[in-house]
Structures are given as structure tokens and as C-alpha cells.
């Protein structure tokens, strides 16, 4: 198992350095900026988020600034993303952090998960990207890759399945956790897609049990 996880990590590092995408939030270890990016990325393509994120961070560079912001002004900045509940969402989380932690984001996952709007995935992203801590980061895309690679044949809502969470925790036991997360995000978006995965372009092709079982050769 460890050999397979090392194989995934090493292949994805190499793939990401050549084919990975570049987004502004990937240049930051600030948990506030990562949290804001993840709020914006909910059901929204990353390319759409970039200009809004840049404007938002320029206008509200920290939690205290955001907590004191006018709701309608925030709404104007974020309206192009749709999902209009997000404007109130930002203020609610910022106010909580000012009241509880003097405008800082806590460093342990139990407290991070208490921030309004923060679930397991955002908490995991903050833990590995900002604090470089071991933590199982799982969204539907990462769960899909692990399910396919190891031929687990799990069905339905699999990202909270014990097997998937356990594999993710082991996978992120790496000294380059942030790079691995970004590689997984891009690889699942561009190669190991939900429908018609590009198996012939897959860096994991040689050992992937999904490919071996289904003998599937999917072309772009």
C-alpha cells in the first residue's frame, strides 16, 4: 500500500510541475486567504474566481477588515460568482473569528471546523497548505481518484467512507503537502475526470487498477 501511495505522490509531483495550473491563492500560506479562496471556489470554476478573489483580497486583506465591511459592498464584489449567500457567509465567518480568536484562524482542526461555513475539505486544505500538518483532505474528486486507482468499487457518496479517508490521510503524509493537494485538484480536473477520464494521458496509468480492470482506453 505504501509503495502505491508513494507512486501516486511521485507521479503527481512530476505531472504538476509540467501541467499544473497557476492561481493566486496557491502562492499564499495565509489561512485567511485559503479560506476565502475555498469559499469562492464552491461550485465555481477556478478561472472565474481569479479576478473576484484578487479584488476581494485587495479590498479586504484580513479578517478584521472583512468583519467591519459593509454587506452590500461585499455583495458587489462577489456578485459575479453567483450563489448570493456567500456575501453574508464571509461576514459571518469573519465576525466569528474576531469574537473567538481576535481575527486569527486557529491552528487545530477541531476549532477550524467550528468556523461557520468551514467543512472537512476546507479544514483539510488549511491544515495541509498553511500549517503543513497531516490531515485527510478529501473532496469528491480526490475520492474518485483513490476509488479508481485502488479499485475499491465504492458507490454513492464515497468521500466520507472510512477507506477513502484513511487512504487520504496516508497519502498526505508527505513533506510537500500543499503541492500534492494542488496536483490532485488539477489532475482530477484535467485527467481523472468524472466522465470519460483521459486514461491514455494518465501518469498513473501503469499501476491504476481502474484501467487494468476495465481495459479502458479513453481518448481526449
C-alpha positions in Angstrom: 0.0 0.0 0.0 2.7 2.5 0.9 4.5 1.7 -2.3 1.4 2.6 -4.2 0.9 5.8 -2.3 4.5 6.8 -2.9 4.0 6.0 -6.6 0.9 8.3 -6.7 2.7 11.1 -5.0 5.9 11.0 -7.1 4.0 10.8 -10.4 1.7 13.6 -9.5 4.6 15.9 -8.4 6.2 15.4 -11.8 2.9 15.9 -13.7 2.1 19.1 -11.7 5.4 20.7 -12.4 4.8 20.4 -16.1 1.0 20.6 -16.4 -0.3 22.2 -13.2 -2.3 25.4 -13.2 -1.4 28.7 -11.5 -3.8 30.6 -9.3 -3.1 33.5 -6.9 -4.2 31.7 -3.8 -1.6 29.0 -4.4 1.1 31.5 -3.7 -0.1 32.1 -0.1 0.2 30.2 3.2 -2.2 32.7 4.9 -5.1 30.6 6.2 -7.5 33.6 5.7 -6.7 33.7 2.0 -7.0 30.0 1.6 -10.4 30.0 3.4 -11.7 32.9 1.2 -10.5 31.1 -1.9 -12.2 27.9 -0.9 -15.4 29.7 -0.1 -15.4 31.3 -3.6 -14.5 28.0 -5.3 -17.6 26.3 -4.1 -19.5 25.2 -7.2 -17.5 27.7 -9.3 -14.7 27.3 -11.8 -11.3 28.5 -10.6 -10.8 30.7 -13.7 -14.0 32.6 -12.8 -12.8 33.1 -9.2 -9.4 34.6 -10.0 -10.5 38.3 -10.7 -13.0 38.3 -7.9 -10.5 36.8 -5.5 -7.9 39.4 -6.4 -10.4 42.3 -5.9 -11.7 40.8 -2.7 -8.3 40.4 -1.1 -7.2 43.9 -2.2 -10.3 45.3 -0.6 -10.4 43.1 2.5 -6.8 42.0 3.2 -7.5 40.5 6.6 -10.2 39.1 8.8 -10.8 42.3 10.9 -11.2 44.4 7.7 -13.8 41.9 6.4 -15.7 41.7 9.7 -16.1 45.5 9.6 -17.1 45.6 5.9 -20.5 46.6 4.6 -22.6 43.7 3.4 -23.7 45.4 0.2 -20.1 46.3 -0.7 -19.1 42.6 -0.3 -22.1 41.6 -2.3 -21.0 43.9 -5.2 -17.5 42.3 -5.2 -18.8 38.7 -5.2 -22.0 39.0 -7.2 -20.3 37.7 -10.4 -19.8 34.3 -8.7 -23.5 33.7 -8.2 -24.6 31.9 -5.1 -25.5 35.1 -3.4 -25.5 33.6 0.1 -21.7 33.9 0.0 -21.7 37.6 0.9 -23.3 37.0 4.3 -21.2 33.9 4.6 -17.9 35.9 4.5 -19.1 38.4 7.2 -20.4 35.6 9.5 -17.2 33.7 9.5 -15.1 36.9 9.9 -17.2 38.1 12.8 -16.9 34.6 14.5 -13.1 34.7 14.2 -12.9 38.2 15.5 -15.0 37.4 18.5 -13.4 34.0 19.3 -9.8 34.4 18.1 -9.1 38.1 17.8 -9.2 37.9 14.0 -6.9 34.9 13.6 -7.6 31.4 12.4 -7.0 28.6 14.9 -4.3 26.0 14.3 -6.1 22.8 15.2 -8.8 21.1 13.0 -11.4 20.8 15.7 -11.5 24.6 16.1 -11.2 25.3 12.4 -14.3 23.1 11.8 -16.3 25.4 14.1 -15.9 28.4 11.8 -19.2 29.0 10.1 -19.1 27.6 6.5 -16.0 25.5 7.0 -16.4 21.8 6.5 -13.9 18.9 6.4 -12.4 19.8 3.0 -11.7 23.4 3.7 -10.3 22.5 7.2 -8.1 19.9 5.5 -6.9 22.4 2.9 -6.0 24.9 5.6 -4.2 22.2 7.6 -2.0 21.0 4.8 -1.4 24.2 2.9 -1.0 26.7 5.7 0.2 24.6 8.7 1.8 21.6 6.8 0.0 19.2 9.1 -1.0 15.6 8.4 -4.8 15.6 7.7 -7.0 13.7 5.3 -8.1 16.1 2.6 -10.9 14.6 0.6 -13.4 16.1 -1.8 -15.4 14.1 -4.4 -12.5 14.4 -6.9 -9.8 13.0 -4.7 -12.2 10.3 -3.5 -12.8 9.4 -7.1 -9.2 9.0 -7.9 -8.5 6.8 -4.9 -11.6 4.7 -5.6 -10.5 4.2 -9.2 -6.8 3.6 -8.6 -7.3 1.0 -5.9 -10.4 -0.4 -7.5 -12.3 -0.1 -4.2 -15.7 -0.2 -6.1 -17.3 2.1 -3.5 -20.6 3.7 -4.6 -22.7 6.7 -3.8 -21.3 9.5 -1.5 -17.8 8.0 -1.0 -15.7 10.9 0.2 -16.6 10.2 3.9 -16.1 6.5 3.6 -13.6 5.2 6.1 -11.4 3.6 3.5 -11.1 6.7 1.4 -10.4 9.0 4.5 -7.7 6.5 5.6 -6.0 6.4 2.3 -6.1 10.2 2.0 -4.5 10.6 5.4 -1.7 8.3 4.4 -1.4 10.0 1.0 -0.9 13.4 2.6 1.9 12.0 4.9 4.3 13.9 2.7 6.7 16.8 3.2 5.2 18.6 0.2 1.5 18.5 1.2 0.4 21.8 -0.5 2.0 20.8 -3.8 0.3 17.4 -3.6 -3.1 18.9 -2.9 -2.8 21.3 -5.9 -1.6 18.5 -8.1 -4.5 16.3 -7.1 -7.0 19.1 -7.8 -5.6 19.8 -11.3 -5.1 16.1 -12.2 -8.7 15.3 -11.2 -10.0 18.2 -13.2 -7.9 17.7 -16.3 -7.2 13.9 -16.5 -9.1 11.7 -14.0 -12.4 13.4 -14.8 -15.8 12.1 -13.6 -16.9 11.1 -17.1 -14.5 10.0 -19.9 -11.2 10.1 -17.9 -8.2 10.5 -20.2 -6.6 7.2 -19.2 -4.1 7.2 -22.1 -2.7 10.6 -20.8 -2.7 9.5 -17.2 0.6 9.5 -15.3 -0.8 6.7 -13.0 -1.8 4.5 -16.0 0.8 1.8 -15.3 -0.5 0.8 -11.9 -4.1 2.1 -11.9 -6.4 -0.8 -11.2 -9.3 1.0 -12.8 -7.5 0.8 -16.1 -6.4 -2.7 -15.6 -9.9 -4.0 -14.7 -11.9 -2.1 -17.3 -9.2 -2.2 -20.0 -10.5 1.2 -20.9 -8.6 3.4 -23.3 -10.2 6.8 -23.3 -9.1 9.4 -25.8 -9.4 13.1 -25.5 
